[in-house]
Amino acid sequence: MDPTALPFDADTMLEGLFAWVGCESPTWDRAAVNRMMEIASRDLAIAGARIERIPGRMGFGDCIRARFPHPTPDVPGILVMGHLDTVHPIGTLEKLPIRREGDRAWGPGILDMKGGNYLALEAIRQLARAGIATPLPVTMLLTSDEEVGSPSTRDLIEAEASRHRYVLIPEPARPDGSASGGVVTGRYAIARFNLEATGRPSHAGARLAEGRSAIREMARQLIAIEDMTGADCTFSVGVIRGGEWVNCVPTTCTAEALSMAKRQVDLDQGVARMLALRASSNEVSFRVTRGVTRPVWEPDAAGVALYQRACAVAGGMGMALAHQSAGGGSDGNFTGAMGVATLDGLGVLGAGAHTLDEHIVVESLARRGRLFAGVLAGLDPPDS
């Protein structure tokens, strides 16, 4: 039976996906992420997988490794990789309630990337129900900290990827102007930075002139950092914390910055510029420390060959499958940079990721699910 003709039903899939979306799982809330892992573990176990719960570290939630039955389980196979943490804090469901209107459905994390993870699971289920054995064994790895750069899981991701021949990542489909959506064959390099300004305290009402404001220093640096943005490398400050009392000149102010570049050499130069920043005067201090970094993932022969296999599946479905390198990191940065054949952006079509308008195109659950099933069933061992 043709895997792309399997009876995927978008309405049924959406019902199951809503159960996942209803479990809010912001990265920094370990207990919430673990609740989401428990829901996914149960669904994976029912689908026949052998579940391994990998304890989290560095304050982050646990991860799940799910191995599906296969006659040759020890040969390098297919790693389906995704994350179950989201950027949305607990309580977002009040502002972004789960709902459907026509062929659109909303909810926190529904696009990035619970929808993609769910359609990948459904593809595996559909193949099993139809008795279609994948030529290669399939493992699913679900992680807990991707939205903050995967600081606690990069080693796990790279170790698991090194044991596999292919990596498929159901991050959101790339909008390409078509009803099908595109995929990702490369991603830009990304670096994060922690910033800290230190001033001198004083009473803001009685002795304002004696103080030196850490917030004022951070404001100066923020403008300087964002003004470094150019065509080759971008800089932005996304988080600022400072001050305790409005009547106190603030002693400390911290911030987090992000830099992104299409080429590693440009990111390396950007990192050097960030680390060279200094305080604007001797009366305050300013320190930049480097955070997590995602290496550039450039399309290579193995990745392009994997993309072409997916194109053949899509062509049989009457779909054109565009591809591109993309900004916005994923764990594909790690596996692609390792040289493991990686195809990203295999998830659902939608828009508004990381916002209160995050939504998916419901029909794409089934269409992209069929594509995913076809890719899984069509990846052969190298000597076949």
VOPAGU-2260 file (C-alpha; in pm, 1 decimal, decimal comma):
REM VOPAGU-2260
SITE   aa  ch    i         X         Y         Z
SITE  MET   A    0       0,0       0,0       0,0
SITE  ASP   A    1     117,6     351,0     -80,9
SITE  PRO   A    2     201,6     520,4     253,7
SITE  THR   A    3      83,7     854,7     119,3
SITE  ALA   A    4    -264,1     705,1      65,2
SITE  LEU   A    5    -308,2     606,2     429,6
SITE  PRO   A    6    -630,8     728,8     596,3
SITE  PHE   A    7    -500,9    1030,5     785,2
SITE  ASP   A    8    -792,2    1231,0     923,5
SITE  ALA   A    9    -714,4    1590,1    1018,5
SITE  ASP   A   10   -1017,1    1626,3    1247,6
SITE  THR   A   11    -923,5    1316,8    1448,3
SITE  MET   A   12    -561,0    1427,0    1463,4
SITE  LEU   A   13    -662,9    1771,3    1586,3
SITE  GLU   A   14    -859,1    1619,5    1872,9
SITE  GLY   A   15    -550,4    1431,0    1990,4
SITE  LEU   A   16    -327,6    1734,3    1935,7
SITE  PHE   A   17    -555,0    1954,1    2148,0
SITE  ALA   A   18    -486,2    1720,7    2443,3
SITE  TRP   A   19    -115,4    1798,2    2402,0
SITE  VAL   A   20    -167,3    2171,5    2355,9
SITE  GLY   A   21    -387,4    2182,1    2665,4
SITE  CYS   A   22     -87,8    2083,4    2876,5
SITE  GLU   A   23     107,8    2408,3    2896,2
SITE  SER   A   24     481,3    2337,5    2901,7
SITE  PRO   A   25     701,8    2649,0    2919,5
SITE  THR   A   26    1072,2    2567,6    2914,5
SITE  TRP   A   27    1152,5    2712,1    3256,1
SITE  ASP   A   28     876,2    2518,8    3433,4
SITE  ARG   A   29    1028,0    2176,3    3483,2
SITE  ALA   A   30     716,8    2024,5    3639,8
SITE  ALA   A   31     497,1    2147,9    3354,7
SITE  VAL   A   32     732,6    2011,7    3088,5
SITE  ASN   A   33     743,3    1678,0    3269,1
SITE  ARG   A   34     362,7    1664,5    3269,3
SITE  MET   A   35     374,7    1706,9    2893,5
SITE  MET   A   36     637,0    1432,8    2867,2
SITE  GLU   A   37     405,8    1198,4    3058,2
SITE  ILE   A   38     120,2    1261,2    2813,7
SITE  ALA   A   39     346,6    1203,3    2514,6
SITE  SER   A   40     500,9     893,6    2675,7
SITE  ARG   A   41     161,5     733,6    2712,0
SITE  ASP   A   42      67,0     801,0    2349,4
SITE  LEU   A   43     402,6     670,9    2229,5
SITE  ALA   A   44     373,0     356,5    2442,1
SITE  ILE   A   45      25,3     286,7    2307,4
SITE  ALA   A   46     173,4     321,5    1957,5
SITE  GLY   A   47     413,0      38,1    2043,0
SITE  ALA   A   48     728,8     223,7    2138,7
SITE  ARG   A   49     967,0     122,6    2414,4
SITE  ILE   A   50     997,2     435,2    2628,2
SITE  GLU   A   51    1308,2     559,0    2806,8
SITE  ARG   A   52    1271,5     862,1    3033,6
SITE  ILE   A   53    1598,8    1055,5    3046,8
SITE  PRO   A   54    1625,0    1275,7    3358,5
SITE  GLY   A   55    1661,3    1646,5    3297,7
SITE  ARG   A   56    1950,4    1852,2    3427,9
SITE  MET   A   57    2041,3    2217,4    3483,5
SITE  GLY   A   58    1688,5    2271,9    3611,5
SITE  PHE   A   59    1519,2    2166,8    3288,2
SITE  GLY   A   60    1263,2    1893,6    3229,6
SITE  ASP   A   61    1313,8    1532,1    3132,6
SITE  CYS   A   62    1348,4    1396,0    2778,8
SITE  ILE   A   63    1192,2    1093,1    2610,7
SITE  ARG   A   64    1355,8     841,9    2382,4
SITE  ALA   A   65    1100,9     614,6    2214,9
SITE  ARG   A   66    1221,1     318,1    2010,2
SITE  PHE   A   67     973,7     150,3    1776,5
SITE  PRO   A   68     984,3    -224,2    1703,5
SITE  HIS   A   69    1197,6    -328,2    1407,2
SITE  PRO   A   70    1357,8    -654,8    1285,2
SITE  THR   A   71    1704,8    -492,8    1281,0
SITE  PRO   A   72    1690,9    -246,8    1570,6
SITE  ASP   A   73    2067,1    -195,6    1597,4
SITE  VAL   A   74    2142,4     -70,3    1246,7
SITE  PRO   A   75    2172,4     308,7    1201,9
SITE  GLY   A   76    1818,8     422,6    1132,9
SITE  ILE   A   77    1592,8     726,4    1139,6
SITE  LEU   A   78    1584,3     971,0    1430,3
SITE  VAL   A   79    1264,7    1176,4    1452,0
SITE  MET   A   80    1352,5    1468,3    1675,3
SITE  GLY   A   81    1141,4    1741,2    1833,6
SITE  HIS   A   82    1089,3    1948,1    2147,0
SITE  LEU   A   83     789,0    1970,0    2377,0
SITE  ASP   A   84     882,5    2289,9    2559,8
SITE  THR   A   85     721,8    2617,8    2448,8
SITE  VAL   A   86     784,3    2989,2    2497,0
SITE  HIS   A   87     438,0    3044,5    2645,2
SITE  PRO   A   88     416,0    3081,6    3025,7
SITE  ILE   A   89     156,4    2902,4    3235,2
SITE  GLY   A   90    -171,4    3088,3    3201,1
SITE  THR   A   91    -134,9    3161,6    2828,5
SITE  LEU   A   92    -440,8    2944,4    2764,2
SITE  GLU   A   93    -649,7    3225,8    2910,7
SITE  LYS   A   94    -518,3    3467,6    2646,8
SITE  LEU   A   95    -473,6    3213,2    2367,5
SITE  PRO   A   96    -749,7    2957,8    2424,8
SITE  ILE   A   97    -763,0    2634,5    2230,1
SITE  ARG   A   98   -1015,2    2686,6    1952,9
SITE  ARG   A   99   -1094,0    2609,9    1591,2
SITE  GLU   A  100   -1239,5    2844,9    1334,1
SITE  GLY   A  101   -1281,8    2691,9     989,9
SITE  ASP   A  102    -952,1    2543,5     880,4
SITE  ARG   A  103    -747,5    2723,3    1146,1
SITE  ALA   A  104    -680,4    2608,8    1501,8
SITE  TRP   A  105    -516,7    2808,3    1780,9
SITE  GLY   A  106    -331,0    2728,5    2099,9
SITE  PRO   A  107       4,2    2783,8    2274,8
SITE  GLY   A  108     271,7    2568,9    2111,7
SITE  ILE   A  109      30,9    2419,1    1857,1
SITE  LEU   A  110     259,2    2525,3    1570,7
SITE  ASP   A  111     597,0    2528,7    1744,9
SITE  MET   A  112     608,3    2241,1    1766,8
SITE  LYS   A  113     350,1    2013,5    1924,2
SITE  GLY   A  114     159,7    1991,5    1595,7
SITE  GLY   A  115     464,6    1860,4    1412,5
SITE  ASN   A  116     551,2    1610,7    1683,2
SITE  TYR   A  117     195,0    1483,9    1685,1
SITE  LEU   A  118     177,5    1437,8    1307,5
SITE  ALA   A  119     508,5    1248,2    1316,3
SITE  LEU   A  120     364,0    1013,8    1579,2
SITE  GLU   A  121      47,9     972,2    1371,0
SITE  ALA   A  122     260,4     885,1    1066,5
SITE  ILE   A  123     429,6     608,5    1264,1
SITE  ARG   A  124      92,5     484,3    1391,0
SITE  GLN   A  125     -60,7     481,7    1045,2
SITE  LEU   A  126     227,3     281,3     900,6
SITE  ALA   A  127     199,0      26,9    1182,0
SITE  ARG   A  128    -177,8      -9,2    1140,9
SITE  ALA   A  129    -135,1     -69,8     768,9
SITE  GLY   A  130     137,7    -327,5     827,5
SITE  ILE   A  131     392,9    -119,2     638,1
SITE  ALA   A  132     736,5    -184,7     784,4
SITE  THR   A  133     991,4      92,7     753,1
SITE  PRO   A  134    1317,4     -30,7     595,6
SITE  LEU   A  135    1510,1     133,0     881,2
SITE  PRO   A  136    1437,1     138,7    1255,7
SITE  VAL   A  137    1273,9     455,2    1387,9
SITE  THR   A  138    1353,2     631,6    1714,6
SITE  MET   A  139    1177,0     943,5    1841,4
SITE  LEU   A  140    1362,1    1185,6    2071,5
SITE  LEU   A  141    1157,3    1455,4    2246,0
SITE  THR   A  142    1352,6    1720,0    2435,1
SITE  SER   A  143    1277,1    1983,9    2695,5
SITE  ASP   A  144    1483,4    2300,2    2640,0
SITE  GLU   A  145    1502,7    2382,0    2269,0
SITE  GLU   A  146    1339,4    2721,8    2309,3
SITE  VAL   A  147    1636,0    2844,6    2516,4
SITE  GLY   A  148    1902,8    2699,4    2289,1
SITE  SER   A  149    1916,1    2339,6    2418,0
SITE  PRO   A  150    2185,4    2403,1    2682,2
SITE  SER   A  151    2112,3    2081,7    2872,6
SITE  THR   A  152    2034,0    1852,9    2579,5
SITE  ARG   A  153    2287,6    1930,4    2307,1
SITE  ASP   A  154    2514,0    1644,2    2416,4
SITE  LEU   A  155    2217,3    1405,9    2418,6
SITE  ILE   A  156    2101,9    1522,7    2075,3
SITE  GLU   A  157    2445,3    1488,6    1919,1
SITE  ALA   A  158    2509,1    1147,9    2077,1
SITE  GLU   A  159    2174,9    1014,1    1954,7
SITE  ALA   A  160    2216,3    1161,6    1606,2
SITE  SER   A  161    2559,5    1003,7    1569,6
SITE  ARG   A  162    2395,7     660,9    1596,6
SITE  HIS   A  163    2150,0     730,8    1314,2
SITE  ARG   A  164    2168,2     761,0     937,6
SITE  TYR   A  165    1893,1    1021,5     900,7
SITE  VAL   A  166    1737,4    1292,4    1117,4
SITE  LEU   A  167    1383,9    1415,2    1047,2
SITE  ILE   A  168    1264,7    1722,4    1236,2
SITE  PRO   A  169     893,6    1818,8    1227,6
SITE  GLU   A  170     948,1    2185,9    1310,9
SITE  PRO   A  171     685,6    2409,2    1142,8
SITE  ALA   A  172     664,6    2399,0     764,9
SITE  ARG   A  173     815,4    2696,6     588,9
SITE  PRO   A  174     556,9    2928,6     431,5
SITE  ASP   A  175     633,4    2941,5      60,2
SITE  GLY   A  176     313,5    3084,7     -83,0
SITE  SER   A  177     171,8    2741,2    -161,4
SITE  ALA   A  178     -83,8    2532,5      21,6
SITE  SER   A  179     180,0    2265,5      81,6
SITE  GLY   A  180     455,6    2455,3     260,8
SITE  GLY   A  181     828,5    2403,7     228,4
SITE  VAL   A  182    1102,0    2235,3     428,1
SITE  VAL   A  183    1435,2    2341,7     575,2
SITE  THR   A  184    1772,4    2216,0     451,1
SITE  GLY   A  185    1993,2    2455,7     649,3
SITE  ARG   A  186    1977,0    2704,1     935,8
SITE  TYR   A  187    2165,1    3017,8    1033,1
SITE  ALA   A  188    2413,7    3029,9    1318,5
SITE  ILE   A  189    2289,3    3176,6    1645,8
SITE  ALA   A  190    2469,5    3294,7    1959,7
SITE  ARG   A  191    2319,3    3408,4    2290,6
SITE  PHE   A  192    2479,4    3644,7    2539,4
SITE  ASN   A  193    2424,8    3739,9    2903,0
SITE  LEU   A  194    2478,4    4108,1    2982,4
SITE  GLU   A  195    2532,3    4266,4    3323,6
SITE  ALA   A  196    2565,6    4634,5    3410,2
SITE  THR   A  197    2667,1    4746,4    3759,0
SITE  GLY   A  198    2625,4    5099,7    3887,7
SITE  ARG   A  199    2636,9    5276,2    4225,3
SITE  PRO   A  200    2331,0    5299,7    4448,5
SITE  SER   A  201    2191,4    5611,7    4607,3
SITE  HIS   A  202    1857,8    5753,3    4722,4
SITE  ALA   A  203    1686,4    5865,6    4402,5
SITE  GLY   A  204    1497,5    6142,0    4581,0
SITE  ALA   A  205    1748,5    6281,5    4828,4
SITE  ARG   A  206    2086,9    6202,7    4666,8
SITE  LEU   A  207    2024,5    6128,4    4300,9
SITE  ALA   A  208    2351,9    6283,1    4180,4
SITE  GLU   A  209    2557,6    6046,7    4395,6
SITE  GLY   A  210    2424,5    5738,7    4217,3
SITE  ARG   A  211    2517,4    5579,4    3888,1
SITE  SER   A  212    2230,3    5391,3    3726,7
SITE  ALA   A  213    2289,2    5040,1    3598,9
SITE  ILE   A  214    1968,9    5068,7    3396,0
SITE  ARG   A  215    2098,5    5382,0    3224,4
SITE  GLU   A  216    2420,5    5200,8    3136,2
SITE  MET   A  217    2226,6    4904,8    2999,1
SITE  ALA   A  218    2013,3    5139,2    2790,4
SITE  ARG   A  219    2326,3    5287,9    2633,2
SITE  GLN   A  220    2464,6    4943,2    2561,0
SITE  LEU   A  221    2132,4    4818,7    2420,5
SITE  ILE   A  222    2129,5    5090,0    2157,7
SITE  ALA   A  223    2494,9    5025,1    2072,0
SITE  ILE   A  224    2433,6    4650,8    2040,9
SITE  GLU   A  225    2130,2    4676,6    1816,2
SITE  ASP   A  226    2304,0    4939,4    1602,8
SITE  MET   A  227    2568,6    4677,2    1519,0
SITE  THR   A  228    2309,5    4493,8    1307,1
SITE  GLY   A  229    2408,4    4465,8     942,7
SITE  ALA   A  230    2335,3    4254,4     639,0
SITE  ASP   A  231    2567,5    3974,9     751,5
SITE  CYS   A  232    2490,3    3958,4    1122,7
SITE  THR   A  233    2199,5    4075,6    1337,7
SITE  PHE   A  234    2190,9    4173,6    1705,2
SITE  SER   A  235    1893,8    4211,6    1937,2
SITE  VAL   A  236    1825,3    4243,0    2309,1
SITE  GLY   A  237    1515,7    4052,1    2416,0
SITE  VAL   A  238    1514,5    4039,1    2796,6
SITE  ILE   A  239    1600,6    4312,4    3051,1
SITE  ARG   A  240    1576,2    4303,0    3430,0
SITE  GLY   A  241    1683,0    4584,7    3659,8
SITE  GLY   A  242    1603,1    4780,6    3968,8
SITE  GLU   A  243    1411,1    4699,8    4285,1
SITE  TRP   A  244    1266,2    5031,6    4403,8
SITE  VAL   A  245    1177,3    5341,0    4208,5
SITE  ASN   A  246    1331,5    5559,9    4479,1
SITE  CYS   A  247    1669,8    5381,9    4455,5
SITE  VAL   A  248    1925,6    5437,9    4182,5
SITE  PRO   A  249    1960,1    5079,1    4050,6
SITE  THR   A  250    2283,3    4896,6    4122,5
SITE  THR   A  251    2242,4    4610,1    3876,4
SITE  CYS   A  252    2071,4    4546,1    3545,3
SITE  THR   A  253    2090,9    4225,0    3345,6
SITE  ALA   A  254    1985,3    4144,4    2991,7
SITE  GLU   A  255    1999,5    3873,0    2728,0
SITE  ALA   A  256    2102,1    3931,4    2368,4
SITE  LEU   A  257    2087,8    3725,7    2050,7
SITE  SER   A  258    2301,3    3736,2    1738,7
SITE  MET   A  259    2229,6    3554,5    1412,8
SITE  ALA   A  260    2427,2    3512,4    1089,9
SITE  LYS   A  261    2398,3    3307,7     773,3
SITE  ARG   A  262    2767,7    3214,9     780,6
SITE  GLN   A  263    2974,9    3091,3    1073,7
SITE  VAL   A  264    3254,6    3336,7     999,8
SITE  ASP   A  265    3010,7    3627,5    1029,3
SITE  LEU   A  266    2875,4    3496,3    1358,5
SITE  ASP   A  267    3227,9    3450,5    1492,2
SITE  GLN   A  268    3302,2    3814,6    1409,2
SITE  GLY   A  269    2976,1    3916,8    1576,4
SITE  VAL   A  270    3066,9    3721,6    1889,2
SITE  ALA   A  271    3404,6    3896,9    1900,2
SITE  ARG   A  272    3234,1    4237,7    1875,8
SITE  MET   A  273    2996,8    4151,5    2159,5
SITE  LEU   A  274    3272,6    4026,3    2386,8
SITE  ALA   A  275    3474,7    4342,7    2319,5
SITE  LEU   A  276    3205,0    4575,4    2456,8
SITE  ARG   A  277    3313,7    4784,4    2754,3
SITE  ALA   A  278    3147,7    5017,8    3003,6
SITE  SER   A  279    3079,2    5372,6    2889,9
SITE  SER   A  280    3266,2    5523,7    3186,8
SITE  ASN   A  281    3487,9    5431,1    3479,8
SITE  GLU   A  282    3198,5    5489,8    3721,2
SITE  VAL   A  283    3002,6    5185,1    3604,0
SITE  SER   A  284    3091,5    4837,1    3486,4
SITE  PHE   A  285    2958,2    4628,1    3201,4
SITE  ARG   A  286    3021,2    4259,3    3136,5
SITE  VAL   A  287    2928,1    4031,5    2845,7
SITE  THR   A  288    2944,5    3654,1    2876,2
SITE  ARG   A  289    2872,3    3411,7    2596,5
SITE  GLY   A  290    2573,2    3181,0    2629,5
SITE  VAL   A  291    2465,8    2885,1    2419,2
SITE  THR   A  292    2549,0    2884,1    2049,5
SITE  ARG   A  293    2394,2    2700,9    1756,6
SITE  PRO   A  294    2645,0    2638,4    1476,6
SITE  VAL   A  295    2555,5    2720,1    1120,9
SITE  TRP   A  296    2402,7    2427,8     932,4
SITE  GLU   A  297    2482,6    2457,8     564,3
SITE  PRO   A  298    2322,3    2229,1     305,4
SITE  ASP   A  299    2550,9    1939,2     215,4
SITE  ALA   A  300    2533,2    1643,5     -22,2
SITE  ALA   A  301    2376,8    1409,1     235,4
SITE  GLY   A  302    2110,5    1661,1     331,2
SITE  VAL   A  303    2030,4    1747,1     -29,7
SITE  ALA   A  304    1997,0    1377,9    -115,8
SITE  LEU   A  305    1753,1    1336,1     174,4
SITE  TYR   A  306    1557,3    1639,0      55,0
SITE  GLN   A  307    1538,5    1490,1    -295,6
SITE  ARG   A  308    1393,2    1169,8    -149,8
SITE  ALA   A  309    1126,6    1379,6      20,7
SITE  CYS   A  310    1063,5    1563,9    -307,5
SITE  ALA   A  311     995,5    1233,7    -479,6
SITE  VAL   A  312     738,2    1146,3    -213,8
SITE  ALA   A  313     580,3    1490,7    -240,0
SITE  GLY   A  314     571,1    1468,6    -618,6
SITE  GLY   A  315     373,1    1148,0    -597,1
SITE  MET   A  316     122,1    1339,3    -384,3
SITE  GLY   A  317      98,7    1619,6    -637,4
SITE  MET   A  318     291,3    1854,3    -408,2
SITE  ALA   A  319     584,7    2078,8    -487,8
SITE  LEU   A  320     828,8    2084,3    -196,2
SITE  ALA   A  321    1038,2    2399,1    -183,3
SITE  HIS   A  322    1338,1    2419,8      47,4
SITE  GLN   A  323    1547,6    2694,1     204,7
SITE  SER   A  324    1796,9    2778,4     472,5
SITE  ALA   A  325    1615,0    2947,8     756,3
SITE  GLY   A  326    1670,6    3185,1    1042,2
SITE  GLY   A  327    1544,8    3083,6    1381,4
SITE  GLY   A  328    1746,9    2797,0    1519,2
SITE  SER   A  329    1644,0    2438,4    1578,8
SITE  ASP   A  330    1820,0    2128,3    1699,7
SITE  GLY   A  331    1881,0    2061,2    1331,5
SITE  ASN   A  332    2166,8    2311,6    1362,4
SITE  PHE   A  333    2352,0    2052,5    1569,2
SITE  THR   A  334    2276,7    1741,4    1364,0
SITE  GLY   A  335    2321,0    1914,7    1029,0
SITE  ALA   A  336    2653,2    2066,2    1136,9
SITE  MET   A  337    2765,7    1715,7    1239,1
SITE  GLY   A  338    2717,1    1598,5     882,1
SITE  VAL   A  339    2425,7    1368,6     962,2
SITE  ALA   A  340    2167,9    1384,0     681,2
SITE  THR   A  341    1900,0    1612,3     825,8
SITE  LEU   A  342    1567,9    1739,1     692,8
SITE  ASP   A  343    1387,9    2002,5     900,2
SITE  GLY   A  344    1058,7    2188,9     867,8
SITE  LEU   A  345     855,1    1872,1     813,7
SITE  GLY   A  346     579,7    1981,9    1051,2
SITE  VAL   A  347     248,7    2159,8    1012,8
SITE  LEU   A  348     172,3    2474,1     819,0
SITE  GLY   A  349      62,1    2777,5    1015,2
SITE  ALA   A  350     169,2    3116,6    1145,2
SITE  GLY   A  351     213,5    3326,3    1457,2
SITE  ALA   A  352     468,6    3107,3    1635,7
SITE  HIS   A  353     572,4    3254,9    1973,6
SITE  THR   A  354     276,8    3496,7    1970,7
SITE  LEU   A  355     -80,8    3507,1    2094,9
SITE  ASP   A  356    -193,2    3436,4    1738,3
SITE  GLU   A  357     -13,9    3101,6    1710,2
SITE  HIS   A  358    -220,2    2877,2    1486,2
SITE  ILE   A  359    -206,5    2594,3    1234,3
SITE  VAL   A  360    -381,1    2504,8     910,8
SITE  VAL   A  361    -580,9    2201,7    1021,8
SITE  GLU   A  362    -579,2    2024,4     685,4
SITE  SER   A  363    -198,5    2032,0     682,3
SITE  LEU   A  364    -196,6    1783,2     972,0
SITE  ALA   A  365    -314,4    1513,5     732,7
SITE  ARG   A  366    -130,1    1630,9     422,1
SITE  ARG   A  367     204,7    1670,7     596,2
SITE  GLY   A  368     140,2    1352,6     793,1
SITE  ARG   A  369     114,8    1158,5     467,3
SITE  LEU   A  370     437,3    1318,8     348,5
SITE  PHE   A  371     609,7    1220,1     671,9
SITE  ALA   A  372     484,5     862,5     643,5
SITE  GLY   A  373     605,7     842,7     285,4
SITE  VAL   A  374     952,2     963,9     382,6
SITE  LEU   A  375     975,5     717,3     672,4
SITE  ALA   A  376     874,4     428,1     448,5
SITE  GLY   A  377    1103,0     531,6     164,9
SITE  LEU   A  378    1437,3     565,8     340,8
SITE  ASP   A  379    1634,5     250,1     266,3
SITE  PRO   A  380    1960,0     116,9     408,2
SITE  PRO   A  381    2263,4     232,0     203,8
SITE  ASP   A  382    2320,2    -108,1      43,8
SITE  SER   A  383    1959,6    -162,6     -66,3
